[in-house]
Amino acid sequence: MKTVYVLGAGFSKEAGAPTQAEIMGEIFKIQNTKPNYFDPEEFKLFKQLLTQHLYYKEEHFSKIQIEDIFTPLDRCLADNIQFKGLSAGEILKIRNATFNIIGLAIKEIINTKKESKEYIDLFARHLVECCSARMDKNYRTHDPVSVISTNWDILLDNSIYNYIQKYHPNQSVVDYCCYISSIDKEDETIKPGLEMLGAGGFNVKLLKVHGSLNWLQCSRCMRLYVGFNEKTVIADGKTCRHCDRNYSENGEENKLTSNLIMPTFIKDLSNPQYKIIWQNAGIELSEADRLVFIGYSLPSADFEMRQLLSRMVRRNVEIEVVSYDKNPSKDVVDRIKDTWESFFGNRKITIHLCGARNHINKLDNKNKRPH
């Protein structure tokens, strides 16, 4: 039986990661307590966007939805039209500034809250040990589990990576199911999953359909550069070492940039790396006997994911939904179940309201039982 986990913001929330609805309020808390944390020029552009172009009052900043910021900007960029007198170049500069501020805010929120992430470490151990059955070129017959994540944070990424380095060094990799290179040229722990499988090791598939805070991309060759245990939000002038070697001119074309898919209603998924990830996500869903959604709520803005689920999930799949409610009742369960049944139709759906931490702890205890 193959299990595919689909993770939303609720998966990481208990470890301190913010939901999208919380990010805007947290940005201004950080600015008030650490006025030099954000780049001053970028923060000025960001605040001017909110007050002078979107006409928000400061008392409403914490209630702003991220999609309401990026949707009009991205529409204007896609159509090459002005936005409130801003040219396409000015819009792009403001968008990049906002992008960097959000990424840095997520990093600071997680570092400041310092919530226990033991349950994420346990989940990483479960994933790695399940996937170890693929070692010694058994991947053709063994494919027990994969993860599709809509989150940007790298709490799970780091946990999987660290567990591999401790217990399966040189035998496994975190496989983002696209073409990657390591940020550090000498780092042999980061390589494509197919390369590791060909060498007789195994991969742990983690498909991040909206991107990741530890990814940087070359705008010339479109390679993704990956690092772990630090969130590579800002490129800081880094360039693509492959393009530096292959081309005599090492200009703007070789610079590495962050490239997350923002929560807008007009997401641009034309990036070739994301196309590969989304294609592989569809394959994983089509092969799933069991789907487990943890902290994911089928948001309407995520219509690409909704269509992928609708198009690729098999008729006889078992579905489990892990959510959280302090005072679970039959009415709450029925309401959540109705939401999922209205999307998935007449499929078997089981609701758990214990939250990600408790659900994974139960999974870990189950794995420890003697067979």
C-alpha positions as CSV (number, residue, x, y, z in Angstrom):
1,M,0.0,0.0,0.0
2,K,1.3,3.4,-1.0
3,T,0.6,6.4,1.3
4,V,0.9,10.0,0.0
5,Y,0.9,12.8,2.6
6,V,-0.4,16.2,1.6
7,L,0.8,18.9,4.0
8,G,-0.6,22.4,4.5
9,A,0.2,25.2,6.9
10,G,-1.3,23.4,9.8
11,F,1.4,20.8,9.7
12,S,4.1,23.2,10.7
13,K,2.0,25.6,12.8
14,E,2.5,23.6,16.0
15,A,6.3,23.9,15.5
16,G,6.1,27.7,15.3
17,A,5.7,28.3,11.6
18,P,3.1,31.0,10.8
19,T,0.0,30.6,8.7
20,Q,-0.3,33.0,5.7
21,A,-3.0,34.9,7.6
22,E,-0.6,35.6,10.4
23,I,2.4,36.7,8.4
24,M,1.4,40.3,7.8
25,G,0.8,41.1,11.4
26,E,4.1,39.5,12.4
27,I,6.0,41.6,9.9
28,F,5.2,44.8,11.6
29,K,5.8,43.3,15.1
30,I,9.3,42.4,13.9
31,Q,9.9,45.8,12.4
32,N,8.9,47.5,15.7
33,T,11.2,45.3,17.8
34,K,14.1,44.9,15.3
35,P,14.0,48.0,13.1
36,N,17.2,47.0,11.3
37,Y,16.1,43.4,10.5
38,F,14.7,44.2,7.1
39,D,16.5,46.1,4.4
40,P,15.4,49.7,5.0
41,E,14.9,50.5,1.3
42,E,12.9,47.3,0.7
43,F,10.7,47.9,3.8
44,K,10.1,51.5,2.6
45,L,8.9,50.2,-0.8
46,F,6.7,47.6,0.9
47,K,5.0,50.1,3.2
48,Q,4.5,52.5,0.4
49,L,2.8,49.8,-1.6
50,L,0.3,49.2,1.2
51,T,-0.4,52.8,2.1
52,Q,0.1,54.8,-1.2
53,H,-1.0,52.3,-3.8
54,L,-3.3,49.8,-2.0
55,Y,-4.7,52.6,0.3
56,Y,-4.6,50.5,3.5
57,K,-4.7,52.1,6.9
58,E,-1.9,51.1,9.3
59,E,-4.5,49.7,11.8
60,H,-5.6,47.2,9.1
61,F,-2.1,45.9,8.2
62,S,-2.4,42.7,10.2
63,K,-5.6,41.8,8.4
64,I,-4.3,42.1,4.9
65,Q,-4.4,38.9,2.9
66,I,-1.2,38.1,1.0
67,E,-3.1,37.1,-2.1
68,D,-4.6,40.6,-2.2
69,I,-1.1,42.1,-2.5
70,F,0.3,39.8,-5.1
71,T,-2.7,39.1,-7.3
72,P,-2.9,42.7,-8.7
73,L,0.9,43.0,-9.0
74,D,1.2,39.7,-10.9
75,R,-1.7,40.5,-13.2
76,C,-0.1,43.8,-14.2
77,L,3.2,42.1,-14.7
78,A,1.6,39.3,-16.8
79,D,-0.2,41.8,-19.0
80,N,2.7,44.4,-19.0
81,I,0.4,47.2,-17.8
82,Q,0.8,49.9,-15.1
83,F,-0.4,49.6,-11.6
84,K,-1.5,52.9,-10.0
85,G,1.1,54.7,-12.1
86,L,3.9,52.2,-11.5
87,S,5.8,50.8,-14.5
88,A,6.4,47.1,-14.9
89,G,10.0,47.6,-13.7
90,E,8.8,49.4,-10.6
91,I,6.2,46.8,-9.9
92,L,8.8,44.0,-10.1
93,K,11.1,45.9,-7.8
94,I,8.3,46.3,-5.2
95,R,7.2,42.7,-5.6
96,N,10.8,41.4,-5.0
97,A,11.1,43.6,-1.9
98,T,7.8,42.3,-0.6
99,F,8.8,38.7,-1.4
100,N,12.1,39.1,0.6
101,I,10.4,40.7,3.6
102,I,7.9,37.8,3.8
103,G,10.6,35.2,3.6
104,L,12.7,36.9,6.2
105,A,9.7,37.3,8.5
106,I,8.9,33.5,8.3
107,K,12.6,32.8,9.3
108,E,12.4,35.2,12.2
109,I,9.0,33.9,13.5
110,I,10.2,30.3,13.5
111,N,13.5,31.2,15.2
112,T,11.8,33.4,17.8
113,K,9.0,31.0,18.9
114,K,11.3,28.0,19.3
115,E,8.4,25.6,19.6
116,S,9.2,21.9,19.9
117,K,9.6,20.2,16.5
118,E,10.0,16.8,17.9
119,Y,6.9,15.5,16.1
120,I,8.4,16.7,12.8
121,D,11.6,14.8,13.6
122,L,9.5,11.7,14.3
123,F,7.7,12.1,11.1
124,A,11.0,12.4,9.2
125,R,12.2,9.2,10.8
126,H,9.1,7.4,9.8
127,L,9.4,8.6,6.2
128,V,13.1,7.7,5.9
129,E,12.8,4.3,7.4
130,C,9.8,3.5,5.1
131,C,11.7,4.7,2.1
132,S,14.8,2.6,3.0
133,A,13.0,-0.4,1.5
134,R,14.0,1.2,-1.9
135,M,17.7,0.6,-1.3
136,D,19.8,-1.8,-3.3
137,K,17.8,-0.9,-6.5
138,N,14.5,-2.2,-5.0
139,Y,12.8,1.1,-6.0
140,R,11.0,-0.7,-8.9
141,T,9.1,-2.8,-6.5
142,H,9.0,-0.7,-3.4
143,D,7.5,2.8,-3.3
144,P,5.7,3.0,0.0
145,V,5.4,6.8,0.8
146,S,5.9,10.3,-0.5
147,V,5.1,13.8,0.7
148,I,3.5,16.7,-1.2
149,S,3.8,20.0,0.6
150,T,2.3,23.3,-0.1
151,N,4.5,25.0,2.6
152,W,7.6,27.1,2.1
153,D,9.2,26.4,5.5
154,I,11.9,23.8,5.7
155,L,11.3,22.3,9.1
156,L,10.5,18.9,7.6
157,D,13.2,19.2,4.9
158,N,15.9,19.8,7.6
159,S,14.5,16.9,9.8
160,I,14.7,14.4,6.9
161,Y,18.1,15.6,5.9
162,N,19.5,15.5,9.4
163,Y,18.1,12.0,10.1
164,I,19.6,10.8,6.8
165,Q,23.0,12.2,7.6
166,K,23.0,10.5,11.1
167,Y,21.6,7.1,10.2
168,H,22.0,6.6,6.4
169,P,24.9,8.8,5.3
170,N,25.9,8.4,1.6
171,Q,22.8,6.1,1.2
172,S,19.9,8.5,0.8
173,V,18.9,12.0,-0.2
174,V,16.0,14.4,0.1
175,D,14.4,14.2,-3.3
176,Y,12.6,17.3,-4.5
177,C,11.7,15.4,-7.7
178,C,13.3,18.0,-10.0
179,Y,16.9,18.9,-11.0
180,I,18.9,20.3,-8.2
181,S,22.5,21.3,-7.3
182,S,24.1,22.0,-3.9
183,I,24.8,25.6,-3.0
184,D,28.1,24.4,-1.6
185,K,30.1,22.9,-4.5
186,E,31.8,20.4,-2.2
187,D,28.6,19.2,-0.6
188,E,28.1,15.6,-1.7
189,T,25.0,15.1,0.5
190,I,22.8,17.0,-2.0
191,K,22.2,15.4,-5.4
192,P,19.2,14.4,-7.6
193,G,17.2,11.4,-6.3
194,L,17.6,9.5,-9.6
195,E,21.4,9.7,-9.1
196,M,21.1,8.2,-5.7
197,L,18.8,5.4,-6.9
198,G,21.2,4.6,-9.7
199,A,24.0,4.2,-7.1
200,G,22.0,1.7,-5.1
201,G,20.7,4.1,-2.4
202,F,17.2,5.4,-1.8
203,N,15.4,8.7,-2.1
204,V,12.8,10.4,0.2
205,K,10.3,12.2,-2.0
206,L,9.3,15.6,-0.8
207,L,7.5,17.6,-3.6
208,K,7.1,21.2,-2.7
209,V,4.6,22.5,-5.2
210,H,4.9,26.2,-4.1
211,G,8.6,26.3,-3.6
212,S,10.9,26.3,-0.6
213,L,12.8,28.8,1.5
214,N,16.1,26.9,0.9
215,W,15.9,27.1,-2.9
216,L,17.7,29.6,-5.1
217,Q,17.4,29.5,-8.9
218,C,19.6,30.6,-11.8
219,S,17.5,32.6,-14.3
220,R,19.7,31.5,-17.1
221,C,19.9,27.7,-16.9
222,M,17.0,27.4,-14.4
223,R,18.9,25.1,-12.1
224,L,17.7,25.0,-8.5
225,Y,20.4,25.3,-5.8
226,V,19.6,23.8,-2.4
227,G,21.0,24.1,1.1
228,F,19.8,22.7,4.4
229,N,19.7,23.9,8.0
230,E,19.5,27.5,6.8
231,K,16.7,29.3,4.9
232,T,18.3,30.7,1.8
233,V,15.8,33.5,1.2
234,I,18.3,36.1,0.1
235,A,20.8,35.3,-2.7
236,D,23.3,37.9,-1.5
237,G,25.0,38.1,-4.9
238,K,25.5,34.4,-5.4
239,T,25.8,33.3,-9.0
240,C,25.3,30.0,-10.8
241,R,28.7,28.2,-10.8
242,H,27.7,26.1,-13.8
243,C,26.9,29.2,-15.9
244,D,30.0,31.0,-14.5
245,R,32.0,28.1,-16.0
246,N,30.1,27.7,-19.2
247,Y,29.8,31.4,-20.3
248,S,32.5,34.0,-20.4
249,E,30.2,36.8,-19.4
250,N,29.2,36.5,-15.8
251,G,26.5,39.2,-15.6
252,E,23.0,39.5,-14.2
253,E,21.9,36.4,-16.1
254,N,23.9,34.1,-13.8
255,K,22.6,35.5,-10.5
256,L,20.7,33.3,-8.2
257,T,17.3,34.4,-7.0
258,S,14.6,33.1,-4.7
259,N,11.5,31.9,-6.5
260,L,8.5,31.0,-4.4
261,I,5.0,30.6,-5.7
262,M,3.0,33.2,-4.0
263,P,-0.7,32.7,-2.9
264,T,-2.4,34.5,-5.7
265,F,-5.3,33.6,-7.9
266,I,-3.1,33.8,-11.0
267,K,-0.1,31.7,-10.0
268,D,2.6,31.4,-12.7
269,L,3.6,27.7,-12.9
270,S,5.5,28.1,-16.2
271,N,8.9,27.7,-14.5
272,P,10.3,24.4,-15.9
273,Q,11.3,23.1,-12.5
274,Y,7.9,23.7,-11.1
275,K,6.4,21.9,-14.1
276,I,8.4,18.9,-13.3
277,I,7.5,19.0,-9.7
278,W,3.7,19.3,-10.5
279,Q,3.9,16.5,-13.0
280,N,5.5,14.2,-10.5
281,A,3.0,15.3,-7.8
282,G,0.3,14.2,-10.2
283,I,2.0,10.8,-10.6
284,E,2.3,10.4,-6.9
285,L,-1.4,11.1,-6.4
286,S,-2.4,8.7,-9.1
287,E,-0.4,5.9,-7.4
288,A,-1.7,6.5,-3.9
289,D,-3.8,3.9,-2.1
290,R,-4.1,6.1,0.9
291,L,-4.1,9.9,1.1
292,V,-3.4,11.7,4.4
293,F,-4.0,15.4,4.5
294,I,-2.3,17.1,7.5
295,G,-3.1,20.7,8.2
296,Y,-4.5,21.3,4.7
297,S,-7.9,22.9,4.2
298,L,-8.5,22.9,0.4
299,P,-8.2,26.7,0.2
300,S,-10.0,28.2,-2.8
301,A,-7.0,30.3,-3.8
302,D,-5.1,27.0,-4.3
303,F,-7.2,26.0,-7.3
304,E,-4.2,24.4,-9.1
305,M,-3.9,21.9,-6.3
306,R,-7.6,21.4,-6.2
307,Q,-7.7,20.5,-9.9
308,L,-4.7,18.2,-9.5
309,L,-6.4,16.3,-6.7
310,S,-9.7,16.2,-8.7
311,R,-8.0,15.0,-11.8
312,M,-5.4,12.5,-10.5
313,V,-6.8,10.8,-7.3
314,R,-8.2,7.3,-7.9
315,R,-11.7,6.3,-7.2
316,N,-10.9,3.7,-4.5
317,V,-8.4,5.7,-2.5
318,E,-8.7,5.9,1.3
319,I,-8.6,9.5,2.6
320,E,-7.7,10.7,6.0
321,V,-7.9,14.4,7.1
322,V,-5.9,15.5,10.1
323,S,-7.1,18.8,11.5
324,Y,-7.3,20.4,14.9
325,D,-10.1,21.5,17.2
326,K,-9.8,22.2,20.9
327,N,-13.3,21.1,21.6
328,P,-14.1,18.5,18.9
329,S,-17.8,17.6,18.6
330,K,-19.9,15.6,16.2
331,D,-21.1,18.8,14.6
332,V,-17.5,19.9,13.9
333,V,-16.6,16.5,12.5
334,D,-19.7,16.5,10.3
335,R,-18.9,20.0,9.0
336,I,-15.3,19.1,8.1
337,K,-16.4,15.8,6.6
338,D,-19.0,17.6,4.5
339,T,-16.4,20.0,3.1
340,W,-14.2,17.1,2.0
341,E,-17.0,14.9,0.7
342,S,-18.4,17.8,-1.3
343,F,-15.0,17.8,-3.1
344,F,-14.1,14.2,-3.2
345,G,-17.5,12.7,-3.6
346,N,-18.4,9.2,-2.5
347,R,-14.9,8.1,-1.2
348,K,-14.1,6.8,2.2
349,I,-13.0,9.8,4.3
350,T,-11.9,9.6,8.0
351,I,-11.5,12.8,10.0
352,H,-9.0,13.2,12.9
353,L,-9.2,16.4,15.0
354,C,-6.2,15.7,17.2
355,G,-3.7,17.9,15.3
356,A,-0.5,17.1,13.5
357,R,1.6,16.6,16.7
358,N,-0.7,14.1,18.3
359,H,-1.4,12.3,15.0
360,I,2.3,11.8,14.3
361,N,3.0,10.8,17.9
362,K,0.3,8.1,17.5
363,L,1.8,7.0,14.3
364,D,5.2,6.7,16.0
365,N,3.8,4.7,18.9
366,K,2.1,2.4,16.4
367,N,5.4,1.8,14.6
368,K,7.1,0.9,17.9
369,R,4.6,-1.9,18.7
370,P,5.9,-5.4,18.2
371,H,4.5,-7.2,15.2
